[in-house]
Amino acid sequence: MCKATRHSASSGVQRSRKWLSVPRLSIKHRFNQLRSPFLRFRSWQLLRPLVKAGLHPTTQVSRAVYTRAPTRLLSRLWGLVNDVNLPRWLRRPLLSLYVWAFSVNMQEAEVEDLNRYRNLGELFRRPLKPSARTISSQYLVSPCDGQVLHCGRTHGSQIEQVKGLTYSLENFLGPQDWRDLEDVGLPFMKQLGVHLSNRLYHHVVYLAPGDYHRFHSPTDWSIQHRRHFPGSLLSVSPHVARWFPGLFCQNERVVLSGQWQFGLFSLTAVGATNVGSIHIYGDSELRTNHSCHVKGKYHDCSYLAQHGPTGLVLEKGDPLGEFNFGSTIVLIFEAPRAFKFHIRDGGRIFMGEALGSPTPLT
């Protein structure tokens, strides 16, 4: 059912302590308010030595240095730290620092009492109260909380990572040799089987460290295939996404492909620095960021073989998986030409909020 293939493409309590009720500002803004320049936080801290050495962050050399950082090893080590159980007396002081720094809304959490989280990993993966999110009645909803990096139509086989930077859809999804194709030599867009009356759309949302880290089914669909790409674990923050072309093709990711009422539908969970694990519920064979994995190969698993001829059938809002720390979700789907997004790039979105609908042509 599952196989490894070489990737040939070149390309429940109220808050009990008033001292936890602090202004909900991001960690970046908090540290920027400090006067000492040595304490100011910037997303480019890892690149600052390159700048001092005379290498501008946009050069190929600085990108090459950054990509060679041992992010996979560091992420595995961070994963071990996350799972270290804290003594009860240390849980509230330590975890409340994280809650403060990343503006975590614990009032939405199913368990508000920080003493009940044994380690930092459990806080990252916290479930929400059922009433915390409302699932829209629209066809397509957000699978997670986060910031919208980009959404819109694809242009041929190129899709936008952020405005002005594109990457190859073929490199991102890999060859579609798992599909039942009569001619495997078809152009990639033909392999996807998008109907002539439809268009291909995409939606990219970034999950920050303080966000809710579980993701859900964005629509009613059936998952037919899972493909795991081992890869780098570079930061996927908006700053780095604007600087690093093809970032999502470099990073480790899990591609879920299937069908919804309008045709092709895929959801990809993209790993990032300190995201040492991506879990898909019910998929016990998936193991991400493992030392035995080799970059340049991908691992296929047929959900048709596991779950029957319809694959894994999910309804809108069903729990699907979870991350550690922050990461990115990419939706690529086929929809009628009249499909309209209800959101804008850079905006904040929550799980279950409507993304768009196939409005009639006027």
PLY file of the C-alpha trace (Angstrom):
ply
format ascii 1.0
element vertex 362
property float x
property float y
property float z
element edge 360
property int vertex1
property int vertex2
end_header
0.00 0.00 0.00
2.82 2.35 0.83
6.07 2.70 -1.02
9.09 4.96 -1.26
9.97 6.51 -4.60
12.81 8.74 -5.67
11.60 12.21 -6.58
12.85 12.71 -10.08
11.72 16.32 -10.59
14.66 18.61 -10.65
12.80 21.39 -9.64
-12.29 23.57 31.32
-11.64 26.41 34.03
-11.57 30.20 33.82
-8.23 31.84 34.24
-7.43 31.62 37.91
-4.56 34.13 37.98
-5.00 37.80 37.11
-1.32 38.09 36.28
-1.97 36.02 33.17
-4.35 38.67 31.81
-1.84 40.71 29.80
-2.27 42.70 26.59
-2.46 40.33 23.64
0.48 41.55 21.57
2.85 39.44 19.56
6.28 38.52 20.87
7.89 40.51 18.09
6.12 43.71 19.17
6.91 43.07 22.83
10.62 42.69 22.23
10.72 45.59 19.80
9.50 47.86 22.59
12.63 47.13 24.58
15.22 49.91 24.20
18.34 47.81 24.17
19.20 46.92 20.58
20.66 43.64 21.82
17.23 42.51 23.04
15.23 43.40 19.96
13.77 40.42 18.16
13.89 40.15 14.39
12.92 37.35 12.05
16.27 37.80 10.31
18.47 37.02 13.34
19.80 33.87 11.66
20.82 35.91 8.63
22.44 38.84 10.46
25.95 37.25 10.45
25.66 36.97 6.66
24.87 40.67 6.37
27.85 41.60 8.52
30.00 39.45 6.26
28.85 41.49 3.26
26.28 39.03 1.92
22.89 40.57 1.26
20.00 38.27 2.36
18.63 38.11 -1.17
21.78 36.64 -2.70
22.08 33.03 -3.73
25.06 32.61 -1.39
23.15 33.62 1.72
20.26 31.34 0.73
22.68 28.47 0.20
24.20 29.01 3.67
20.76 29.12 5.26
19.59 25.91 3.56
22.64 24.08 4.92
21.75 24.80 8.54
20.97 21.53 10.42
17.28 22.35 10.76
16.15 18.72 10.68
18.43 17.75 13.57
17.55 20.88 15.54
13.86 20.19 15.01
14.21 16.61 16.27
16.03 17.89 19.36
13.33 20.50 19.90
10.72 17.77 19.62
12.46 15.85 22.42
12.50 18.98 24.60
8.79 19.55 23.90
7.92 16.10 25.21
9.88 16.38 28.46
7.33 16.26 31.28
7.59 19.24 33.61
7.23 19.00 37.39
3.88 20.38 38.46
5.38 23.37 40.29
7.15 24.49 37.10
4.28 24.09 34.62
2.40 27.34 35.26
5.47 29.66 35.41
7.07 28.19 32.30
3.99 27.64 30.17
2.50 31.03 31.07
5.67 32.62 29.65
4.94 30.93 26.32
1.27 31.96 26.53
2.33 35.58 27.12
5.07 35.65 24.49
2.97 34.24 21.64
-0.44 35.66 22.65
-2.08 32.26 23.11
-5.80 32.58 23.83
-6.24 30.01 26.58
-9.91 30.96 27.04
-10.59 29.05 23.80
-8.74 25.94 24.95
-10.68 22.89 26.05
-8.38 22.81 29.10
-7.53 26.30 30.39
-5.56 25.25 33.48
-1.87 25.28 32.55
-1.07 22.86 35.38
-2.85 20.13 33.45
-0.44 20.31 30.51
2.41 17.94 31.24
4.78 19.47 28.70
5.08 22.16 26.08
4.11 19.80 23.29
0.68 19.20 24.83
0.13 22.96 24.99
1.06 23.30 21.30
-1.40 20.61 20.31
-4.20 21.72 22.65
-7.79 21.05 21.48
-10.33 23.87 21.51
-13.76 24.02 23.08
-16.48 22.88 20.64
-18.02 26.36 20.85
-14.76 28.15 20.02
-15.14 27.75 16.25
-18.20 27.81 14.00
-18.17 25.87 10.75
-19.55 27.98 7.91
-22.29 26.63 5.66
-20.25 27.53 2.56
-18.74 24.81 0.37
-15.16 25.55 1.45
-13.85 26.67 4.86
-10.45 27.29 6.38
-8.80 24.10 7.67
-6.92 25.98 10.41
-6.24 29.27 12.16
-3.58 31.52 10.71
-2.54 34.31 8.38
-3.43 34.13 4.70
-0.22 34.32 2.69
-1.86 34.07 -0.71
-4.99 32.86 -2.45
-6.19 32.97 -6.02
-6.02 31.19 -9.37
-3.04 29.21 -10.53
-1.28 30.34 -13.68
-0.54 27.27 -15.72
1.63 24.96 -13.63
2.94 27.85 -11.50
1.35 28.96 -8.23
2.23 31.91 -6.03
4.01 31.34 -2.73
3.53 35.00 -1.89
2.75 37.83 -4.24
5.54 38.01 -6.83
7.15 34.64 -6.05
5.98 31.46 -7.78
6.92 27.79 -7.61
6.26 24.72 -9.71
3.10 22.81 -9.03
4.71 19.69 -10.45
7.63 19.92 -8.01
5.28 20.60 -5.11
2.87 17.70 -5.71
5.25 15.36 -7.52
4.40 13.23 -10.56
0.82 11.99 -10.69
1.81 8.41 -11.49
-0.49 7.12 -8.75
-3.53 8.17 -10.77
-5.18 5.78 -13.22
-3.87 7.44 -16.39
-4.02 5.93 -19.84
-0.98 7.91 -20.94
1.66 8.56 -18.26
3.43 10.89 -20.67
0.70 13.52 -20.51
1.66 17.09 -19.56
1.38 17.65 -15.84
-1.77 19.78 -16.00
-3.42 17.06 -18.09
-2.40 14.47 -15.47
-4.35 16.42 -12.85
-7.49 15.99 -14.92
-8.94 19.46 -14.37
-12.19 19.84 -16.29
-12.23 22.39 -19.11
-15.18 24.17 -17.50
-13.26 24.63 -14.25
-10.13 26.40 -13.04
-7.42 25.51 -10.54
-7.20 27.61 -7.36
-4.90 27.73 -4.36
-4.98 28.99 -0.76
-1.95 29.29 1.55
-2.28 29.93 5.30
0.56 30.30 7.81
0.19 29.04 11.40
2.19 31.12 13.90
3.62 29.53 17.09
0.71 30.79 19.20
-2.02 29.53 16.89
-4.25 26.49 17.26
-2.10 23.74 15.74
-4.70 21.20 14.71
-6.15 21.25 11.22
-9.51 20.03 9.98
-11.18 18.99 6.76
-11.96 22.14 4.74
-14.82 20.54 2.80
-16.69 17.31 2.13
-14.20 15.21 0.16
-12.53 11.83 -0.16
-8.76 11.42 0.23
-7.41 8.86 -2.20
-3.67 9.19 -1.81
-1.00 10.40 0.62
2.50 11.40 -0.45
5.23 12.29 2.05
8.22 14.35 0.91
11.17 14.36 3.33
13.03 17.64 3.04
14.41 20.67 4.82
12.71 22.32 7.76
13.28 25.98 7.01
11.18 28.71 8.56
7.91 29.36 6.71
7.24 32.73 8.31
5.92 35.39 5.92
9.31 37.17 5.97
11.20 34.07 4.82
8.46 33.11 2.34
8.97 36.47 0.60
12.72 35.96 0.46
13.07 32.28 -0.47
11.68 31.18 -3.88
10.36 27.62 -3.92
10.39 27.39 -0.12
7.41 25.03 0.04
9.06 22.68 -2.47
12.20 22.53 -0.29
10.50 21.76 3.00
9.19 18.46 4.30
5.51 18.10 3.51
2.59 15.68 3.42
0.33 15.90 0.36
-3.21 14.54 0.64
-4.91 14.24 -2.74
-8.47 13.32 -3.62
-11.78 14.55 -4.96
-14.58 16.90 -3.94
-17.82 17.75 -5.69
-16.08 19.90 -8.31
-13.14 17.59 -9.06
-9.52 17.65 -7.89
-8.83 18.64 -4.27
-5.59 18.48 -2.30
-4.41 19.61 1.12
-0.70 19.82 1.91
0.74 20.17 5.40
4.16 21.84 5.11
6.69 21.36 7.89
8.93 24.12 9.23
11.71 24.78 11.72
10.89 23.02 15.01
7.93 21.27 13.38
9.42 17.84 13.90
6.17 16.01 13.38
3.11 16.17 11.16
0.37 13.79 12.25
-2.51 12.64 10.07
-5.14 11.03 12.27
-5.62 7.37 11.47
-2.43 7.11 9.39
-0.13 5.07 11.63
2.42 4.49 8.86
3.29 8.17 8.44
6.51 9.19 10.19
7.90 12.63 9.47
11.36 14.12 10.15
12.90 10.72 10.77
16.66 10.19 10.51
16.17 7.29 8.06
14.48 9.51 5.50
16.45 10.61 2.46
15.83 13.93 0.76
15.04 13.46 -2.91
12.67 10.55 -2.32
9.00 10.52 -1.57
6.82 7.93 0.14
3.43 7.04 -1.32
0.47 5.48 0.47
-2.82 4.54 -1.17
-5.87 5.42 0.91
-7.94 3.56 -1.66
-6.18 0.35 -0.66
-6.57 1.14 3.05
-10.13 2.46 3.14
-11.81 0.98 0.09
-12.83 2.29 -3.33
-14.00 5.65 -1.95
-10.82 6.34 0.02
-10.91 8.19 3.32
-14.20 10.11 3.34
-14.27 13.30 5.44
-16.96 15.84 6.14
-16.33 19.57 6.47
-14.83 20.34 9.88
-13.75 16.78 10.70
-10.41 16.59 12.59
-7.67 15.71 10.14
-4.24 16.18 11.75
-1.91 18.32 13.84
1.46 20.10 13.84
4.04 20.97 16.44
4.89 24.69 16.76
3.95 26.66 13.58
3.70 25.71 9.94
1.70 26.13 6.72
-1.31 24.58 4.99
-1.65 24.76 1.20
-4.94 23.96 -0.54
-4.97 23.30 -4.29
-8.37 22.59 -5.77
-10.51 22.59 -8.87
-13.64 24.75 -8.87
-16.02 26.44 -11.34
-14.76 29.51 -13.15
-17.16 31.65 -11.11
-15.52 30.67 -7.80
-14.81 33.69 -5.59
-12.64 33.94 -2.48
-14.14 35.74 0.52
-10.74 36.56 2.04
-7.71 38.68 1.18
-3.98 38.14 1.34
-2.44 39.06 4.69
-5.71 38.73 6.60
-6.32 36.69 9.69
-8.55 33.62 9.35
-9.93 31.02 11.74
-10.76 27.35 11.31
-14.27 26.95 9.91
-14.44 30.44 8.41
-15.66 30.57 4.83
-12.92 30.74 2.19
-15.08 31.12 -0.89
-17.99 29.85 -2.91
-18.85 29.13 -6.55
-21.03 32.19 -7.13
-23.05 32.33 -10.33
-21.76 34.35 -13.25
-23.32 37.77 -13.75
0 1
1 2
2 3
3 4
4 5
5 6
6 7
7 8
8 9
9 10
11 12
12 13
13 14
14 15
15 16
16 17
17 18
18 19
19 20
20 21
21 22
22 23
23 24
24 25
25 26
26 27
27 28
28 29
29 30
30 31
31 32
32 33
33 34
34 35
35 36
36 37
37 38
38 39
39 40
40 41
41 42
42 43
43 44
44 45
45 46
46 47
47 48
48 49
49 50
50 51
51 52
52 53
53 54
54 55
55 56
56 57
57 58
58 59
59 60
60 61
61 62
62 63
63 64
64 65
65 66
66 67
67 68
68 69
69 70
70 71
71 72
72 73
73 74
74 75
75 76
76 77
77 78
78 79
79 80
80 81
81 82
82 83
83 84
84 85
85 86
86 87
87 88
88 89
89 90
90 91
91 92
92 93
93 94
94 95
95 96
96 97
97 98
98 99
99 100
100 101
101 102
102 103
103 104
104 105
105 106
106 107
107 108
108 109
109 110
110 111
111 112
112 113
113 114
114 115
115 116
116 117
117 118
118 119
119 120
120 121
121 122
122 123
123 124
124 125
125 126
126 127
127 128
128 129
129 130
130 131
131 132
132 133
133 134
134 135
135 136
136 137
137 138
138 139
139 140
140 141
141 142
142 143
143 144
144 145
145 146
146 147
147 148
148 149
149 150
150 151
151 152
152 153
153 154
154 155
155 156
156 157
157 158
158 159
159 160
160 161
161 162
162 163
163 164
164 165
165 166
166 167
167 168
168 169
169 170
170 171
171 172
172 173
173 174
174 175
175 176
176 177
177 178
178 179
179 180
180 181
181 182
182 183
183 184
184 185
185 186
186 187
187 188
188 189
189 190
190 191
191 192
192 193
193 194
194 195
195 196
196 197
197 198
198 199
199 200
200 201
201 202
202 203
203 204
204 205
205 206
206 207
207 208
208 209
209 210
210 211
211 212
212 213
213 214
214 215
215 216
216 217
217 218
218 219
219 220
220 221
221 222
222 223
223 224
224 225
225 226
226 227
227 228
228 229
229 230
230 231
231 232
232 233
233 234
234 235
235 236
236 237
237 238
238 239
239 240
240 241
241 242
242 243
243 244
244 245
245 246
246 247
247 248
248 249
249 250
250 251
251 252
252 253
253 254
254 255
255 256
256 257
257 258
258 259
259 260
260 261
261 262
262 263
263 264
264 265
265 266
266 267
267 268
268 269
269 270
270 271
271 272
272 273
273 274
274 275
275 276
276 277
277 278
278 279
279 280
280 281
281 282
282 283
283 284
284 285
285 286
286 287
287 288
288 289
289 290
290 291
291 292
292 293
293 294
294 295
295 296
296 297
297 298
298 299
299 300
300 301
301 302
302 303
303 304
304 305
305 306
306 307
307 308
308 309
309 310
310 311
311 312
312 313
313 314
314 315
315 316
316 317
317 318
318 319
319 320
320 321
321 322
322 323
323 324
324 325
325 326
326 327
327 328
328 329
329 330
330 331
331 332
332 333
333 334
334 335
335 336
336 337
337 338
338 339
339 340
340 341
341 342
342 343
343 344
344 345
345 346
346 347
347 348
348 349
349 350
350 351
351 352
352 353
353 354
354 355
355 356
356 357
357 358
358 359
359 360
360 361
